[in-house]
C-alpha cells in the first residue's frame, strides 16, 4: 500500500520482506510444508480470526465521533463475514477435526500477536491502530492471494477448501479507503515515528507467529 510505503524505513522494508519470504509461506509455494503444519496454522490463526470481529468492533467504537472512519471500518469488517467458517473448512481439508477448533491451546507466538492487537487498540490512537492492523492485513492479503493456487496444486485441495485465502481479495479491496483517510491526515515528526514503531511491532509479532508454527510440535490434541 502506498501510504505504508511512505513510512517504510530500510529496517521496516527488510522486515516486510522477511514475512513475504518466510519459510512457512515458501514451503507452501513449493509444496514442501507438511500438511500437519497447515493444520496447526489453521488452529492457531482461528484464535485471531475469531477475535477479528471483536477487535474491529472495538476499533469502530473508538473511532467515534468520526462517522467517515467508522463507516470505512464497518465496510472492512463486513468483508470478513464468513471467514471463521472458511478457516474451519480449510482445517478440515488438511486433517483437523472441526471439534478441535473449540479447544485450541494458543502457541506463545500466536497469543503474542493477538495481545499486541488488543494492546495497540487500548493504548494507541485510531491512526496507530490503523497503521498496525492495516500493515498486517495488507501483507497477509498479499500472501493469501499468492499461495492459494499452490495449496490446490501441491495439496490436492479444491477452490472451496482454500476459499479462506482467496477471499482476502475482498478484504484487500476495503483497505484503499482507509489508506486514503490516513494519507489525508497531517502527522508531526513524532507522530510519524510512532506510526513507524507500531508497524515495526506488528511485523515483529507476525514473524514470531509464523516462526512458532514451524517450531512447535504439529500435533495438537
C-alpha positions as CSV (number, residue, x, y, z in Angstrom):
1,X,0.0,0.0,0.0
2,X,1.4,3.4,-1.0
3,X,0.6,5.1,2.3
4,X,2.5,2.4,4.3
5,X,5.4,2.7,1.8
6,X,5.9,6.3,2.9
7,X,6.8,5.1,6.4
8,X,8.9,2.2,5.4
9,X,12.5,2.6,6.6
10,X,15.2,0.2,5.4
11,X,14.5,-1.8,8.6
12,X,10.8,-2.0,8.0
13,X,11.2,-3.0,4.4
14,X,13.6,-5.7,5.4
15,X,11.0,-7.0,7.9
16,X,8.3,-7.0,5.4
17,X,10.4,-9.0,3.0
18,X,11.1,-11.5,5.8
19,X,7.4,-12.0,6.1
20,X,6.8,-12.3,2.4
21,X,9.6,-14.8,2.0
22,X,9.1,-16.6,5.4
23,X,9.8,-20.4,5.2
24,X,6.2,-21.1,6.2
25,X,4.9,-19.4,3.1
26,X,7.7,-20.5,0.7
27,X,7.2,-24.1,2.0
28,X,3.5,-23.9,0.8
29,X,4.6,-22.4,-2.5
30,X,7.0,-25.2,-3.3
31,X,4.9,-28.0,-1.7
32,X,7.4,-29.0,0.9
33,X,5.5,-27.9,4.0
34,X,3.9,-30.8,5.9
35,X,0.1,-30.9,5.9
36,X,0.3,-31.1,9.7
37,X,1.8,-27.6,9.7
38,X,-1.1,-26.3,7.6
39,X,-3.4,-27.8,10.2
40,X,-1.5,-26.2,13.0
41,X,-1.7,-22.8,11.2
42,X,-5.5,-23.3,10.8
43,X,-5.9,-23.9,14.5
44,X,-3.7,-21.0,15.6
45,X,-5.0,-18.5,13.1
46,X,-8.5,-19.4,14.2
47,X,-7.8,-17.7,17.5
48,X,-7.0,-14.5,15.7
49,X,-9.8,-14.8,13.1
50,X,-12.5,-15.4,15.7
51,X,-11.4,-12.3,17.5
52,X,-11.3,-10.2,14.4
53,X,-15.0,-9.2,14.7
54,X,-14.4,-8.1,18.3
55,X,-11.2,-6.2,17.5
56,X,-12.8,-4.3,14.6
57,X,-16.0,-3.6,16.5
58,X,-13.9,-2.1,19.3
59,X,-12.0,0.0,16.8
60,X,-15.3,1.2,15.3
61,X,-16.4,2.3,18.7
62,X,-13.2,4.1,19.4
63,X,-13.3,5.9,16.1
64,X,-16.4,7.9,17.2
65,X,-17.4,10.6,16.5
66,X,-15.7,10.3,13.1
67,X,-18.5,8.8,11.1
68,X,-16.5,8.5,7.9
69,X,-13.8,6.5,9.6
70,X,-16.4,4.3,11.4
71,X,-18.2,3.5,8.1
72,X,-14.9,2.5,6.4
73,X,-14.1,0.2,9.3
74,X,-17.6,-1.2,9.1
75,X,-17.1,-2.0,5.4
76,X,-13.8,-3.7,6.2
77,X,-15.4,-5.8,8.9
78,X,-18.3,-6.8,6.6
79,X,-15.8,-8.1,4.1
80,X,-14.6,-10.6,6.8
81,X,-18.0,-12.1,7.3
82,X,-17.8,-15.9,6.9
83,X,-14.1,-16.0,7.4
84,X,-14.1,-18.2,10.6
85,X,-16.2,-20.9,8.8
86,X,-13.9,-20.8,5.8
87,X,-10.9,-21.3,8.0
88,X,-12.5,-24.3,9.7
89,X,-13.3,-25.7,6.2
90,X,-9.6,-25.3,5.3
91,X,-8.6,-27.0,8.5
92,X,-10.9,-30.0,7.9
93,X,-9.4,-30.3,4.4
94,X,-5.9,-30.7,5.8
95,X,-6.9,-33.2,8.6
96,X,-8.1,-31.1,11.5
97,X,-11.4,-32.2,13.0
98,X,-14.0,-29.4,13.4
99,X,-14.2,-30.2,17.2
100,X,-10.5,-29.2,17.6
101,X,-11.3,-25.5,16.9
102,X,-13.3,-25.3,20.1
103,X,-10.3,-26.2,22.3
104,X,-7.3,-24.6,20.8
105,X,-4.3,-24.1,23.1
106,X,-2.5,-21.0,21.8
107,X,1.1,-21.0,21.0
108,X,3.1,-18.2,22.6
109,X,3.8,-16.6,19.2
110,X,0.1,-16.6,18.3
111,X,-1.1,-15.2,21.6
112,X,1.6,-12.5,21.5
113,X,0.3,-11.3,18.1
114,X,-3.3,-11.2,19.3
115,X,-2.3,-9.5,22.5
116,X,-0.4,-6.9,20.5
117,X,-3.6,-6.0,18.5
118,X,-5.5,-5.5,21.7
119,X,-2.7,-3.5,23.3
120,X,-2.4,-1.1,20.5
121,X,-6.2,-0.7,20.4
122,X,-6.2,0.1,24.1
123,X,-3.2,2.4,24.2
124,X,-2.7,3.9,20.7
125,X,-4.5,6.5,18.7
126,X,-7.0,5.5,16.0
127,X,-4.4,6.0,13.3
128,X,-1.8,4.0,15.2
129,X,-4.3,1.1,15.3
130,X,-5.0,1.5,11.6
131,X,-1.3,1.5,10.8
132,X,-0.5,-1.6,12.9
133,X,-3.5,-3.6,11.8
134,X,-3.6,-2.3,8.2
135,X,0.1,-3.2,7.7
136,X,-0.6,-6.7,8.9
137,X,-3.7,-7.1,6.8
138,X,-2.0,-5.8,3.7
139,X,0.9,-8.2,3.9
140,X,-1.4,-11.1,4.9
141,X,-3.7,-10.5,2.0
142,X,-0.8,-10.4,-0.4
143,X,0.4,-13.8,0.9
144,X,-3.0,-15.4,0.9
145,X,-3.7,-14.4,-2.7
146,X,-0.2,-15.5,-3.7
147,X,-0.3,-19.0,-2.2
148,X,-3.8,-20.3,-2.6
149,X,-3.1,-21.7,-6.1
150,X,-0.2,-23.6,-4.6
151,X,-2.5,-25.1,-2.0
152,X,-4.6,-26.6,-4.7
153,X,-1.6,-27.6,-6.9
154,X,0.5,-29.3,-4.2
155,X,-2.0,-30.4,-1.6
156,X,-4.9,-31.5,-3.7
157,X,-7.4,-29.0,-2.3
158,X,-10.2,-27.5,-4.3
159,X,-11.3,-23.9,-4.6
160,X,-13.9,-24.2,-1.8
161,X,-11.3,-25.6,0.6
162,X,-8.9,-22.7,0.1
163,X,-11.6,-20.0,0.0
164,X,-10.3,-18.6,3.3
165,X,-7.2,-17.4,1.3
166,X,-8.8,-16.4,-1.9
167,X,-11.5,-14.4,0.0
168,X,-8.8,-11.9,1.1
169,X,-9.2,-10.2,-2.3
170,X,-12.5,-8.7,-0.9
171,X,-10.7,-7.6,2.3
172,X,-7.8,-6.1,0.3
173,X,-10.3,-4.0,-1.7
174,X,-11.6,-2.4,1.6
175,X,-8.1,-1.2,2.5
176,X,-7.6,1.7,0.0
177,X,-10.3,4.0,1.5
178,X,-8.6,3.6,4.9
179,X,-5.3,4.3,3.3
180,X,-6.7,7.4,1.7
181,X,-8.1,8.5,5.1
182,X,-4.6,8.1,6.6
183,X,-3.0,10.0,3.8
184,X,-5.2,13.0,4.4
185,X,-4.1,13.3,8.0
186,X,-1.3,15.6,9.0
187,X,1.3,14.0,11.2
188,X,4.1,15.7,13.0
189,X,7.6,14.1,13.1
190,X,7.0,12.5,16.5
191,X,3.6,11.0,15.3
192,X,5.2,9.6,12.2
193,X,7.8,7.9,14.3
194,X,5.1,6.3,16.5
195,X,3.4,5.1,13.3
196,X,6.6,3.5,12.1
197,X,7.1,2.0,15.5
198,X,3.7,0.2,15.6
199,X,4.3,-1.1,12.0
200,X,7.6,-2.5,13.2
201,X,6.0,-4.1,16.2
202,X,3.2,-5.5,14.0
203,X,5.7,-7.1,11.7
204,X,7.9,-8.4,14.5
205,X,4.9,-10.2,16.1
206,X,3.8,-11.6,12.8
207,X,7.2,-13.1,12.2
208,X,7.1,-14.6,15.7
209,X,3.7,-16.2,14.8
210,X,5.0,-17.9,11.6
211,X,8.2,-19.0,13.4
212,X,6.0,-20.6,16.1
213,X,4.0,-22.5,13.5
214,X,7.2,-24.0,12.2
215,X,8.9,-24.7,15.5
216,X,6.0,-26.1,17.6
217,X,5.0,-29.8,17.6
218,X,2.4,-30.2,14.9
219,X,0.1,-32.5,16.8
220,X,-2.4,-30.5,18.9
221,X,-4.8,-32.7,20.9
